[in-house]
Amino acid sequence: MKEEELFQRLERIELLLENLTDNMSAKEFYSTSEVAEMLGRAEFTVREWCRHGRILAEKRPCGRGRNKEWMISHDEVQRIRNEGLLPL
């Protein structure tokens, strides 16, 4: 592959990546099911991490009566991906 072809290919890849990131809007907070999907874990596992303080989360009303659900911030999801879980 010639050097020029390689640069053209890299430019196309960069444009595609830019389009992907532009289309993906980060939410401020995620539910346990959304975080479980992002991290490839079971929702139960994420709820247990919240309950045990392994990740920073807060309980918020969810519209299902008096029950509240755990909500995890976008920044916390990024921290988990980069640094892992908090110690027990």
Phi and psi in degrees as GROMACS dihedral restraints (atoms count N, CA, C in turn):
[ dihedral_restraints ]
;  ai    aj    ak    al  type     phi  dphi    fc
    3     4     5     6     1   -73.8    20    10
    4     5     6     7     1   156.4    20    10
    6     7     8     9     1   -60.9    20    10
    7     8     9    10     1   -40.7    20    10
    9    10    11    12     1   -64.4    20    10
   10    11    12    13     1   -41.6    20    10
   12    13    14    15     1   -62.2    20    10
   13    14    15    16     1   -39.5    20    10
   15    16    17    18     1   -63.9    20    10
   16    17    18    19     1   -43.7    20    10
   18    19    20    21     1   -64.5    20    10
   19    20    21    22     1   -40.2    20    10
   21    22    23    24     1   -62.7    20    10
   22    23    24    25     1   -41.2    20    10
   24    25    26    27     1   -64.6    20    10
   25    26    27    28     1   -42.6    20    10
   27    28    29    30     1   -62.8    20    10
   28    29    30    31     1   -38.6    20    10
   30    31    32    33     1   -62.8    20    10
   31    32    33    34     1   -42.4    20    10
   33    34    35    36     1   -63.6    20    10
   34    35    36    37     1   -40.8    20    10
   36    37    38    39     1   -63.7    20    10
   37    38    39    40     1   -43.1    20    10
   39    40    41    42     1   -61.9    20    10
   40    41    42    43     1   -41.4    20    10
   42    43    44    45     1   -63.1    20    10
   43    44    45    46     1   -42.6    20    10
   45    46    47    48     1   -62.9    20    10
   46    47    48    49     1   -41.9    20    10
   48    49    50    51     1   -64.8    20    10
   49    50    51    52     1   -40.3    20    10
   51    52    53    54     1   -60.5    20    10
   52    53    54    55     1   -45.0    20    10
   54    55    56    57     1   -61.9    20    10
   55    56    57    58     1   -40.8    20    10
   57    58    59    60     1   -63.0    20    10
   58    59    60    61     1   -46.2    20    10
   60    61    62    63     1   -69.6    20    10
   61    62    63    64     1   -32.0    20    10
   63    64    65    66     1   -66.9    20    10
   64    65    66    67     1   -36.7    20    10
   66    67    68    69     1   -76.1    20    10
   67    68    69    70     1   -22.8    20    10
   69    70    71    72     1   -93.0    20    10
   70    71    72    73     1   107.5    20    10
   72    73    74    75     1   -96.7    20    10
   73    74    75    76     1   129.1    20    10
   75    76    77    78     1   -77.9    20    10
   76    77    78    79     1   134.4    20    10
   78    79    80    81     1   -85.7    20    10
   79    80    81    82     1   160.3    20    10
   81    82    83    84     1   -74.5    20    10
   82    83    84    85     1   -40.6    20    10
   84    85    86    87     1  -133.8    20    10
   85    86    87    88     1   148.7    20    10
   87    88    89    90     1  -123.5    20    10
   88    89    90    91     1   151.3    20    10
   90    91    92    93     1   -80.4    20    10
   91    92    93    94     1   169.3    20    10
   93    94    95    96     1   -64.2    20    10
   94    95    96    97     1   -34.1    20    10
   96    97    98    99     1   -68.5    20    10
   97    98    99   100     1   -38.0    20    10
   99   100   101   102     1   -66.7    20    10
  100   101   102   103     1   -42.5    20    10
  102   103   104   105     1   -66.1    20    10
  103   104   105   106     1   -39.9    20    10
  105   106   107   108     1   -59.4    20    10
  106   107   108   109     1   -42.4    20    10
  108   109   110   111     1   -66.1    20    10
  109   110   111   112     1   -41.8    20    10
  111   112   113   114     1   -64.1    20    10
  112   113   114   115     1   -37.1    20    10
  114   115   116   117     1   -95.4    20    10
  115   116   117   118     1    -4.9    20    10
  117   118   119   120     1    71.4    20    10
  118   119   120   121     1    35.8    20    10
  120   121   122   123     1  -123.2    20    10
  121   122   123   124     1   169.6    20    10
  123   124   125   126     1   -78.0    20    10
  124   125   126   127     1   148.3    20    10
  126   127   128   129     1   -60.2    20    10
  127   128   129   130     1   -38.3    20    10
  129   130   131   132     1   -57.0    20    10
  130   131   132   133     1   -42.3    20    10
  132   133   134   135     1   -61.6    20    10
  133   134   135   136     1   -44.3    20    10
  135   136   137   138     1   -64.6    20    10
  136   137   138   139     1   -41.7    20    10
  138   139   140   141     1   -62.0    20    10
  139   140   141   142     1   -39.0    20    10
  141   142   143   144     1   -66.4    20    10
  142   143   144   145     1   -39.2    20    10
  144   145   146   147     1   -59.8    20    10
  145   146   147   148     1   -41.6    20    10
  147   148   149   150     1   -62.8    20    10
  148   149   150   151     1   -48.7    20    10
  150   151   152   153     1   -61.5    20    10
  151   152   153   154     1   -37.6    20    10
  153   154   155   156     1   -89.3    20    10
  154   155   156   157     1    -0.2    20    10
  156   157   158   159     1    77.9    20    10
  157   158   159   160     1    18.2    20    10
  159   160   161   162     1   -75.0    20    10
  160   161   162   163     1   -23.3    20    10
  162   163   164   165     1  -132.2    20    10
  163   164   165   166     1   151.4    20    10
  165   166   167   168     1   -83.7    20    10
  166   167   168   169     1   117.5    20    10
  168   169   170   171     1  -145.6    20    10
  169   170   171   172     1   164.3    20    10
  171   172   173   174     1  -135.0    20    10
  172   173   174   175     1   151.0    20    10
  174   175   176   177     1   -86.8    20    10
  175   176   177   178     1   133.4    20    10
  177   178   179   180     1  -134.9    20    10
  178   179   180   181     1   151.8    20    10
  180   181   182   183     1   -59.8    20    10
  181   182   183   184     1   141.5    20    10
  183   184   185   186     1  -117.5    20    10
  184   185   186   187     1     0.6    20    10
  186   187   188   189     1    89.5    20    10
  187   188   189   190     1     5.3    20    10
  189   190   191   192     1  -112.2    20    10
  190   191   192   193     1    63.5    20    10
  192   193   194   195     1    78.0    20    10
  193   194   195   196     1  -143.5    20    10
  195   196   197   198     1   -84.5    20    10
  196   197   198   199     1   -10.6    20    10
  198   199   200   201     1   -69.2    20    10
  199   200   201   202     1   146.2    20    10
  201   202   203   204     1  -116.2    20    10
  202   203   204   205     1   155.4    20    10
  204   205   206   207     1  -122.1    20    10
  205   206   207   208     1   155.8    20    10
  207   208   209   210     1   -71.8    20    10
  208   209   210   211     1   137.2    20    10
  210   211   212   213     1  -125.8    20    10
  211   212   213   214     1   135.0    20    10
  213   214   215   216     1  -118.1    20    10
  214   215   216   217     1   131.2    20    10
  216   217   218   219     1   -72.9    20    10
  217   218   219   220     1   157.3    20    10
  219   220   221   222     1   -59.9    20    10
  220   221   222   223     1   -41.7    20    10
  222   223   224   225     1   -61.2    20    10
  223   224   225   226     1   -37.8    20    10
  225   226   227   228     1   -68.2    20    10
  226   227   228   229     1   -39.3    20    10
  228   229   230   231     1   -61.3    20    10
  229   230   231   232     1   -42.9    20    10
  231   232   233   234     1   -63.6    20    10
  232   233   234   235     1   -40.3    20    10
  234   235   236   237     1   -63.0    20    10
  235   236   237   238     1   -42.9    20    10
  237   238   239   240     1   -60.9    20    10
  238   239   240   241     1   -44.0    20    10
  240   241   242   243     1   -62.6    20    10
  241   242   243   244     1   -37.5    20    10
  243   244   245   246     1   -86.6    20    10
  244   245   246   247     1   -38.9    20    10
  246   247   248   249     1  -115.5    20    10
  247   248   249   250     1   -17.6    20    10
  249   250   251   252     1    92.5    20    10
  250   251   252   253     1  -171.8    20    10
  252   253   254   255     1   -75.9    20    10
  253   254   255   256     1   155.7    20    10
  255   256   257   258     1   -73.3    20    10
  256   257   258   259     1   151.5    20    10
  258   259   260   261     1   -68.8    20    10
  259   260   261   262     1   155.2    20    10
